[in-house]
Amino acid sequence: MKKLLAIAIVLFASSAFAAAPNLTGKWTVHQSIAGNDADSECNLIQTDSTLAGTCKSQDGKDLPIKGSVDGSKVKWQFDSEYNGTPLTIKFTGTVDDSGKMSGSVDVDPFGVSGDFNAAQVKPDAK
């Protein structure tokens, strides 16, 4: 009985671990904020529950991100500017079973928000 219980625990733990998303890679992010749509590219690096990497600004600059992953929940943010005013763009969302992300995006200090969806760019098969 103890052996059966130990096997069940190992199988459950390994299936829970396998279900955790790994977000490392290139992502295309579509955001709609206050009626304005924009697409950007982010290169995410996940180390355990920490999310790092860069997102491209509208003028092509790589902006460092910081964030976290907790199961299927994901958060990240980066600092940018609009017409010389500093701002922080914050993403909060979930990763679905197909590996896509979606959720809300907030822009501080402007107090505007919207939604986003993101898909990982698959490497070209060679």
Secondary structure as the mmCIF struct_conf table of DSSP 4:
data_model
#
loop_
_struct_conf.conf_type_id
_struct_conf.id
_struct_conf.beg_label_comp_id
_struct_conf.beg_label_asym_id
_struct_conf.beg_label_seq_id
_struct_conf.end_label_comp_id
_struct_conf.end_label_asym_id
_struct_conf.end_label_seq_id
HELX_RH_AL_P HELX_RH_AL_P1 LYS A 2 ALA A 19
BEND BEND1 ALA A 20 ALA A 20
STRN STRN1 GLY A 25 ILE A 33
TURN_TY1_P TURN_TY1_P1 ALA A 34 GLY A 35
STRN STRN2 ASN A 36 THR A 47
TURN_TY1_P TURN_TY1_P2 ASP A 48 SER A 49
STRN STRN3 THR A 50 LYS A 56
TURN_TY1_P TURN_TY1_P3 GLN A 58 ASP A 59
BEND BEND2 GLY A 60 GLY A 60
STRN STRN4 ASP A 62 ASP A 70
TURN_TY1_P TURN_TY1_P4 GLY A 71 SER A 72
STRN STRN5 LYS A 73 TYR A 82
TURN_TY1_P TURN_TY1_P5 ASN A 83 GLY A 84
STRN STRN6 THR A 85 VAL A 95
TURN_TY1_P TURN_TY1_P6 ASP A 97 SER A 98
BEND BEND3 GLY A 99 GLY A 99
STRN STRN7 MET A 101 ASP A 108
TURN_TY1_P TURN_TY1_P7 PRO A 109 GLY A 111
STRN STRN8 VAL A 112 GLN A 120
HELX_LH_PP_P HELX_LH_PP_P1 VAL A 121 ALA A 125
#
